[in-house]
Amino acid sequence: MTVYIDPPTWPGHGRLWSHLVSDLSYDELHAFADRMGVPRRAFERDHYDIPQLRYADAVNAGAVEVSSREVVRLLHGAGLRRRKGAAQPRSS
């Protein structure tokens, strides 16, 4: 089980955010987020938005640190990338 996180460089709502993704399945990603106590509302299409203050928590829980470019590559490679306007996946 591998889940990945990019650096908290994405601004929004007065904070910086990271993206938490899986290269295997949405089920794996949801399970990891559940164990961290991340609410499901933080899931957006194909990733969880993680605030900067929770970045270290994700890494300590086992998320592998990668670049933002690598996050996109991993999602495409796994066939899990969902663009805006795409239907929300139920699970994989």
N, C-alpha and C positions, 0 to 999 in steps of 0.2 A: 504494500500500500504506500503510494507516494503522492503527496499533495505538495504543491508549490506556491510560493508567495513572492511577489515582486516588491521592490522598495516602496515605502510610502511617499510617493511623489505626486499623486493625483489630488488636486485641490477640490474641495467641496464642503459647503456648510461650515466654513471657518476652520477646517481641519485638512490634514493630508491623509490620503487613503492608499492602501495596497489592494491587490487583487489576489484572492486565494482560489486556486484551480486544481483540478485533477487531470491526469492524462489517461485515466482509465474509465471513470464513469461519474455521473452525477450522484449516484448512490454513495460512492466512496467519498465524494466531496461533502455531501450532506451529513454523512456519519461523522466525519472529522469535525465539521462545524458544530454539530450537536454536542460532541465531546468537549468542545471549547466553550460551549454555552452561547454561541453566536446565534442570534435569532434568524429564523427563516426569511424574514423581511429584508435581510441584508443580501439575499441571493438576487442577482441581476443577470438574467438570461443564461450565463455560462460560468459565472464566478460569484464569489462572495466579496463584498466590499468590507475591508478590515481597517478600522481607524489606526493611525500611527501608534497610539498608546497600547494597542493590542498586538502589534507586530511581533514583539519579543515573545509574547504568549504563544503565538502561532508557531514560531520557530522552536520554542521549547517543547511544544506538543509534537514536533516532528516535521513541520513544513520545511521544505528545502528552499533556500533563498536562491532566486534566479532573477535575471533582468526582465524588464517589462516586455522586451522583444521576445525573450524566451517563453514567457507566458503565452503570448499569441501563437508562437510556433508550436508549443505543446498542445494547445487547444485545437489548432488546425490538424496537426498530426494524428490526434486521437479522434477526429471527426466530431468534436464537442463544441466547436465555435458556433455561436448563435449571434447573428447581427441584430441590431435594433429593428423592431417590427416583426421579427421571426416569432413563431409560436413558442410559448414556454414549454420546455420538455417536462414530462411528468417524472420520468426516471429513465435510466438506461439499463 
